[in-house]
Amino acid sequence: MPSENTDQDNIEQKTPRVSVKLDEFDYKVINKMAENRNISLSKSINNIVHQWIESNPDILKENYGVEFKEITQELLLETASLSYDKSLKPIENEIIGELPTFFEMVESVSISDLADHFDVPIKSIKKIFYTHGKRIKSLGLNLMVKEGYIYKE
């Protein structure tokens, strides 16, 4: 029988927990689904609920008065206002430390080329410049980001 808790479940963002009682038939079907996909019973039930909600916005509205789009927009607004991790990761700190040497010979560079140079995702380079600009300036670099490029000022 699949376990109730897997490492993947623990990694996922904390979400509200709900307990449900199932009749024997439903339990056997869901348990078999979980076994066949090698996931927990909990994850299997979560998948079923999510798929049903995504597939039935009309039923949700007509029978339960739930506006699918309204809830989606509500959640988007909530997550947009959440703060993100602004801490400086070791690789980001290392990249910032190498920027003065890099910009001794370079006047401008695309964000994607800089990401390739340091072998990191573009997202990491953007985070460094957008979140840690003061740290970069403290190294004596006056850099400006514009239209996907980083320029010396």
SVG drawing of the C-alpha trace seen along z (x, -y; Angstrom):
<svg xmlns="http://www.w3.org/2000/svg" viewBox="-27 -57 66 59">
<polyline fill="none" stroke="black" stroke-width="0.4" points="0.0,0.0 1.4,-3.5 2.5,-5.5 0.6,-8.6 3.7,-10.8 6.5,-11.0 9.5,-13.2 7.9,-15.0 4.8,-15.8 7.0,-17.3 8.9,-19.4 5.7,-21.0 4.4,-24.2 2.4,-23.8 -1.2,-23.7 -4.3,-23.1 -4.9,-19.4 -8.3,-17.8 -9.4,-14.4 -12.0,-12.5 -13.9,-9.2 -14.2,-7.0 -16.4,-4.0 -14.6,-0.7 -15.1,-1.0 -13.7,-4.5 -10.8,-3.6 -9.8,-0.6 -10.0,-2.6 -7.9,-5.5 -5.5,-3.1 -5.0,-1.3 -4.5,-4.6 -1.8,-5.6 -0.1,-2.2 -0.1,-2.4 1.5,-5.8 3.8,-5.1 2.4,-8.1 0.8,-8.5 -2.9,-8.1 -2.9,-11.8 -1.3,-12.9 -3.7,-10.7 -6.7,-12.3 -5.2,-15.7 -4.8,-15.0 -8.4,-13.8 -9.8,-16.9 -7.6,-19.2 -8.5,-17.6 -12.2,-17.7 -12.1,-21.4 -10.2,-22.3 -12.6,-20.3 -15.9,-21.5 -15.9,-25.3 -19.6,-25.4 -20.8,-22.8 -18.9,-24.7 -20.7,-27.9 -24.2,-26.5 -24.4,-24.0 -22.2,-25.6 -22.0,-29.3 -18.2,-29.2 -16.7,-31.5 -13.6,-29.7 -12.1,-32.8 -12.7,-34.9 -10.8,-32.5 -8.0,-32.2 -7.6,-36.0 -7.8,-36.2 -4.9,-33.7 -2.9,-35.5 -3.2,-38.8 -2.3,-37.0 0.8,-35.4 1.9,-38.6 2.0,-40.4 4.1,-37.7 7.8,-38.5 10.4,-36.3 13.7,-35.1 16.1,-38.1 19.0,-36.4 22.2,-36.2 23.1,-32.7 26.8,-31.7 26.9,-31.5 25.3,-34.9 27.8,-36.3 30.6,-34.8 29.2,-36.2 28.9,-39.7 32.5,-39.4 33.6,-38.6 31.6,-41.5 34.3,-44.2 36.9,-42.1 34.4,-41.2 33.4,-44.8 37.0,-46.0 37.0,-44.7 33.4,-44.8 31.2,-48.0 27.9,-46.1 26.6,-42.6 23.3,-40.9 21.8,-39.3 21.7,-35.9 25.4,-36.2 26.3,-37.0 24.3,-34.1 26.1,-31.8 29.5,-33.2 28.8,-32.3 26.9,-29.1 23.7,-30.1 20.1,-30.6 19.1,-34.0 16.7,-34.3 19.7,-34.2 21.4,-37.1 18.2,-39.2 17.8,-38.4 21.3,-39.6 20.8,-42.9 17.2,-43.6 17.7,-42.5 21.3,-43.2 22.0,-46.4 23.3,-48.3 25.9,-45.5 27.1,-45.8 27.3,-49.6 29.3,-49.2 32.0,-47.5 32.4,-50.7 30.3,-49.5 27.8,-51.8 25.8,-49.4 22.4,-49.9 20.0,-47.3 18.0,-48.2 16.2,-46.1 17.9,-42.9 21.4,-44.4 23.7,-45.5 25.6,-48.7 28.3,-50.6 27.0,-54.1"/>
</svg>
